[in-house]
Amino acid sequence: MATSTNTAARAIADYFNSPAFHAPQTTDLLAAIMQELMQHGQPATNKAIIASVLSRLEGEMDQSMLQGYRNLLAEIMGKTSEEQD
């Protein structure tokens, strides 16, 4: 049983590390979120962008999109903490 679990885990890891896996670019996701915020007349603040990313994370089912949103959130949170220093 442990061997099949290790094999499955290895296959999943190999897929996400392979060129076949195409996570969306964080810049594309950020641009889409900012455009959506502006269309709704909301300011594109860090708080609004983070809230939008979290909302999308909760409803997304596609694994590559989830990873893209995670990457974007990590990037935004890193920049936000740097700005406070």
C-alpha positions as CSV (number, residue, x, y, z in Angstrom):
1,M,0.0,0.0,0.0
2,A,2.8,2.4,0.9
3,T,4.4,1.7,-2.5
4,S,1.4,2.7,-4.5
5,T,1.0,5.9,-2.4
6,N,4.6,6.8,-3.0
7,T,4.2,6.1,-6.7
8,A,1.1,8.2,-7.0
9,A,2.7,11.0,-5.0
10,R,5.7,10.8,-7.3
11,A,3.5,10.9,-10.4
12,I,1.7,14.0,-9.2
13,A,4.9,15.8,-8.2
14,D,6.4,14.9,-11.6
15,Y,3.4,16.3,-13.4
16,F,3.5,19.6,-11.6
17,N,7.2,19.9,-12.2
18,S,6.9,19.0,-15.9
19,P,6.6,21.4,-18.8
20,A,3.0,20.0,-19.4
21,F,1.9,21.9,-16.3
22,H,1.0,25.5,-17.1
23,A,0.0,27.5,-14.1
24,P,-1.3,30.9,-15.0
25,Q,1.1,33.8,-14.8
26,T,0.6,35.9,-11.7
27,T,0.7,39.0,-13.8
28,D,-2.2,37.8,-16.0
29,L,-4.3,37.0,-12.9
30,L,-3.4,40.3,-11.3
31,A,-4.4,42.2,-14.4
32,A,-7.7,40.4,-14.6
33,I,-8.5,41.1,-10.9
34,M,-7.5,44.7,-11.2
35,Q,-9.6,45.1,-14.3
36,E,-12.6,43.5,-12.6
37,L,-12.2,45.8,-9.6
38,M,-12.0,48.9,-11.7
39,Q,-15.0,47.9,-13.8
40,H,-17.0,47.7,-10.5
41,G,-15.7,51.1,-9.5
42,Q,-13.6,49.7,-6.6
43,P,-10.1,50.9,-5.9
44,A,-7.4,48.4,-6.7
45,T,-5.9,48.4,-3.2
46,N,-3.8,45.6,-1.7
47,K,-6.8,44.8,0.6
48,A,-9.3,44.6,-2.3
49,I,-6.9,42.5,-4.4
50,I,-6.2,40.1,-1.6
51,A,-9.9,39.8,-0.9
52,S,-10.6,39.0,-4.5
53,V,-7.8,36.4,-4.7
54,L,-9.2,34.7,-1.5
55,S,-12.7,34.7,-2.9
56,R,-11.4,33.1,-6.1
57,L,-9.4,30.5,-4.2
58,E,-12.6,29.5,-2.3
59,G,-14.6,28.8,-5.5
60,E,-11.9,27.5,-7.9
61,M,-11.8,23.8,-8.8
62,D,-9.1,23.8,-11.5
63,Q,-5.7,22.9,-9.9
64,S,-3.6,25.0,-12.2
65,M,-5.8,28.1,-11.5
66,L,-5.6,27.3,-7.8
67,Q,-1.8,27.2,-8.0
68,G,-1.8,30.5,-9.9
69,Y,-3.9,32.2,-7.3
70,R,-1.7,30.8,-4.5
71,N,1.4,32.1,-6.3
72,L,-0.3,35.5,-6.7
73,L,-1.3,35.7,-3.1
74,A,2.2,34.8,-1.9
75,E,3.6,37.4,-4.2
76,I,1.2,40.1,-3.0
77,M,1.7,39.2,0.7
78,G,5.4,39.3,0.3
79,K,5.3,42.7,-1.3
80,T,2.8,44.0,1.3
81,S,5.1,42.9,4.2
82,E,8.1,44.5,2.5
83,E,6.2,47.8,2.2
84,Q,5.5,47.8,5.9
85,D,9.2,47.4,6.8
